[in-house]
Amino acid sequence: MRGFGFAAAVALGGLATSGAGALTLTSPDIKPGGKIADEQVFKGWDCAGGNVSPALAWSQAPKGTKSFAVSVFDPDAPTGSGFWHWWVVNLPPDTTGLAKGAGGGTGLPAGAVQPRNDFSTAGYGGPCPPKGLPHHYQITVYALDVDRLDLDANASPAVFGFNVHAHTLAKATLTGLYGRR
């Protein structure tokens, strides 16, 4: 794990995430603010989705981008700390997206690393909120200033987040909604 000072972590909080020439993120499977399809919903616990990660595409990475990372996070989870559904890091700088289903491990570039998610399974774990109001699922691509992060799949999602945020040049987020009755 690469260390960094508290001041560096605080400074990263001011990263621009929109505007002309900024990193962009889109998906043919999830429209901004749209409902996430059952195909992307977790298969397990008491959810019966397909657990297929959405196709993602990004562009306009800043100069100096040496790799990318992707995450899916639910800030509405009733845990006090949100819920990590997916991390993947060490995506090469020429990567411009991920194919549908890449979170299952196939189709990822060589060297990409996925830790366990908060379901305690490796790779992508789709939405599976408690019954009630829809949750906001934040899919984020990060442009990083390092070729690779020295992390393995046994690191927790929080450790991945710590390291990714320490090396983020820019990020773009797409938010989809999913709820159950």
KEGU-779563 format. One record per residue (C-alpha): residue number from 1; residue in three letters; x, y, z. Coordinates in steps of 0.5 Angstrom, whole numbers. Each point is the difference from the previous one (the first is absolute). Example, Ala and Ser with C-alpha at 12.3 -4.5 7.8 and 13.67 -1.06 7.14 Angstrom:
% KEGU-779563
i aa east north up
1 Ala 25 -9 16
2 Ser 2 7 -2
***
This chain:
% KEGU-779563
i aa east north up
1 Met 0 0 0
2 Arg 3 7 -2
3 Gly -1 5 6
4 Phe -1 7 -1
5 Gly -1 6 5
6 Phe -7 3 3
7 Ala 1 6 -4
8 Ala 1 -3 -7
9 Ala -7 -4 2
10 Val -3 6 2
11 Ala 2 4 -7
12 Leu -3 -6 -4
13 Gly -7 2 3
14 Gly 0 6 -5
15 Leu 1 -4 -7
16 Ala -4 3 -5
17 Thr -5 -5 -3
18 Ser -4 4 -5
19 Gly 1 5 -5
20 Ala 3 1 -7
21 Gly 5 -5 -2
22 Ala -1 -4 7
23 Leu 0 -8 0
24 Thr -7 -2 -2
25 Leu -3 -7 2
26 Thr -6 -3 -4
27 Ser -4 -7 0
28 Pro -5 -3 -5
29 Asp -2 -4 5
30 Ile -2 6 6
31 Lys -2 7 -2
32 Pro 2 5 5
33 Gly -6 0 5
34 Gly -3 -6 -3
35 Lys -2 -6 3
36 Ile 5 -6 0
37 Ala -3 -6 -4
38 Asp -1 -7 3
39 Glu 6 -2 -4
40 Gln 5 4 5
41 Val -3 -2 6
42 Phe 3 -4 5
43 Lys -1 -8 0
44 Gly 0 -2 7
45 Trp -3 2 7
46 Asp -7 1 -2
47 Cys 1 3 -6
48 Ala -1 -4 -7
49 Gly 4 4 -5
50 Gly 5 -1 -6
51 Asn 6 3 4
52 Val 3 2 -7
53 Ser 4 6 1
54 Pro -2 6 -5
55 Ala 4 2 -6
56 Leu 4 6 1
57 Ala 3 5 -4
58 Trp 4 6 2
59 Ser 4 6 -4
60 Gln 4 6 1
61 Ala 5 -3 5
62 Pro 5 6 2
63 Lys 7 0 -2
64 Gly 4 -4 5
65 Thr -5 -6 0
66 Lys 4 -6 1
67 Ser -5 -5 2
68 Phe -8 0 2
69 Ala -4 -3 6
70 Val -8 -1 0
71 Ser -4 -1 6
72 Val -8 -1 1
73 Phe -2 3 7
74 Asp -7 1 4
75 Pro 1 6 5
76 Asp -8 -2 2
77 Ala 2 -6 3
78 Pro -2 -1 7
79 Thr 7 -1 3
80 Gly 2 6 2
81 Ser 6 0 -5
82 Gly -4 -2 -7
83 Phe 1 -6 -4
84 Trp 6 -2 -5
85 His -3 -4 -6
86 Trp 6 0 -4
87 Trp 7 2 -1
88 Val 5 -1 -6
89 Val 7 3 0
90 Asn 6 0 -5
91 Leu -4 1 -6
92 Pro 5 2 -5
93 Pro 0 8 -3
94 Asp -2 -2 -6
95 Thr -6 -4 2
96 Thr -7 4 -2
97 Gly -5 -4 4
98 Leu -2 -7 2
99 Ala -4 -5 -3
100 Lys -7 -2 3
101 Gly 2 -6 5
102 Ala 7 2 1
103 Gly -1 0 7
104 Gly -1 -7 0
105 Gly 8 0 -2
106 Thr -1 -2 -7
107 Gly 2 6 -5
108 Leu 4 3 5
109 Pro 7 3 -2
110 Ala 6 -4 2
111 Gly 3 2 7
112 Ala -7 3 2
113 Val -2 -2 7
114 Gln -7 0 3
115 Pro 0 -1 8
116 Arg -6 -3 4
117 Asn -6 5 0
118 Asp -5 1 6
119 Phe -3 -7 -1
120 Ser 6 -3 1
121 Thr 1 -3 -7
122 Ala 5 2 -5
123 Gly -2 5 -6
124 Tyr -6 3 -2
125 Gly -6 0 5
126 Gly -6 3 -2
127 Pro -6 4 3
128 Cys -4 -4 6
129 Pro -2 6 5
130 Pro -5 -2 5
131 Lys -7 1 -2
132 Gly -2 8 0
133 Leu 2 6 -3
134 Pro 5 -1 -6
135 His 7 1 1
136 His 5 4 -4
137 Tyr 5 -4 -3
138 Gln 7 4 -2
139 Ile 4 -3 -6
140 Thr 6 4 0
141 Val 6 -1 -4
142 Tyr 7 3 2
143 Ala 6 3 -4
144 Leu 6 -2 4
145 Asp 7 3 0
146 Val 3 -7 1
147 Asp 1 -6 -4
148 Arg -2 -5 5
149 Leu -2 0 7
150 Asp 3 -6 4
151 Leu -6 -3 3
152 Asp -3 -7 -1
153 Ala -6 -3 1
154 Asn 0 -1 7
155 Ala 0 8 2
156 Ser -7 2 2
157 Pro -4 5 -4
158 Ala 2 6 5
159 Val 8 -1 -1
160 Phe -2 0 -8
161 Gly -3 6 1
162 Phe 5 3 4
163 Asn 5 -1 -5
164 Val -4 2 -6
165 His -2 7 3
166 Ala 8 1 2
167 His 1 -1 -8
168 Thr -6 3 -3
169 Leu 1 6 -6
170 Ala -7 0 -2
171 Lys -6 -4 1
172 Ala -7 -1 -3
173 Thr -6 -3 3
174 Leu -7 -3 -3
175 Thr -5 -1 5
176 Gly -6 -5 -1
177 Leu -6 -1 5
178 Tyr -3 -7 2
179 Gly -5 -2 6
180 Arg -4 -5 2
181 Arg -7 -1 3
***
